[in-house]
Amino acid sequence: MNYYPACPNPDLTVGAGQHTDTGSITVLLQDGVGGLHVKVEDDNDVGQGEWLEIPPIPGALVINVGDALQV
């Protein structure tokens, strides 16, 4: 697994912009920092969905299904 320690000065960091995971499955081990957002769209949306912040649960595993497994 790949793990990056918390940045001592997060105001100077640049994160990944909005994107989809192009692989099949991504496993994230959550910590207390957070930062995971999920875009929720309904059937009538045309790319205008709402971004929801996912509250971190320290020690929880988040399983993201990537583009390769989407139907």
C-alpha positions in Angstrom: 0.0 0.0 0.0 1.1 3.6 -0.6 0.8 6.0 2.3 1.8 9.6 2.5 2.2 11.3 5.9 0.2 14.4 6.8 1.7 17.6 5.4 2.9 19.9 8.1 1.7 23.0 6.2 -1.5 21.9 4.2 -2.0 25.5 2.9 0.9 25.0 0.6 -0.3 21.7 -0.9 -2.0 21.1 -4.2 -4.3 18.1 -4.3 -5.9 16.3 -7.2 -8.7 18.2 -8.9 -12.0 16.6 -9.6 -11.4 13.3 -11.5 -12.6 9.7 -11.8 -10.5 6.7 -11.0 -9.5 5.2 -14.3 -8.6 1.8 -12.8 -10.9 -0.9 -11.5 -10.7 -0.6 -7.7 -9.0 1.9 -5.3 -8.7 1.1 -1.6 -8.3 4.1 0.7 -7.3 3.8 4.4 -8.9 6.8 6.0 -7.3 9.0 8.6 -8.6 11.9 10.6 -7.7 14.5 8.0 -10.5 14.0 5.5 -10.7 15.5 2.0 -12.6 12.8 0.2 -15.5 14.2 -1.8 -18.1 12.3 -4.0 -20.1 13.8 -6.8 -23.8 12.9 -6.6 -25.8 13.2 -9.8 -29.5 12.3 -10.4 -30.9 11.1 -13.7 -31.7 14.6 -14.9 -28.2 16.1 -14.2 -26.0 16.9 -17.1 -22.7 17.0 -15.3 -24.1 19.5 -12.7 -24.0 17.1 -9.7 -23.4 18.2 -6.2 -20.1 17.4 -4.4 -20.5 16.0 -0.9 -17.7 15.8 1.6 -17.3 12.3 3.1 -16.5 12.6 6.8 -13.5 10.6 7.7 -13.7 7.5 10.0 -10.2 6.9 11.2 -9.1 3.3 10.3 -12.0 2.7 7.9 -11.3 1.4 4.4 -13.1 3.2 1.5 -13.5 1.1 -1.7 -13.8 3.1 -4.9 -15.1 1.4 -8.0 -13.2 2.9 -10.9 -14.2 3.5 -14.5 -13.1 0.1 -15.7 -15.9 -1.6 -13.7 -18.7 0.8 -14.4 -21.5 -0.2 -16.7 
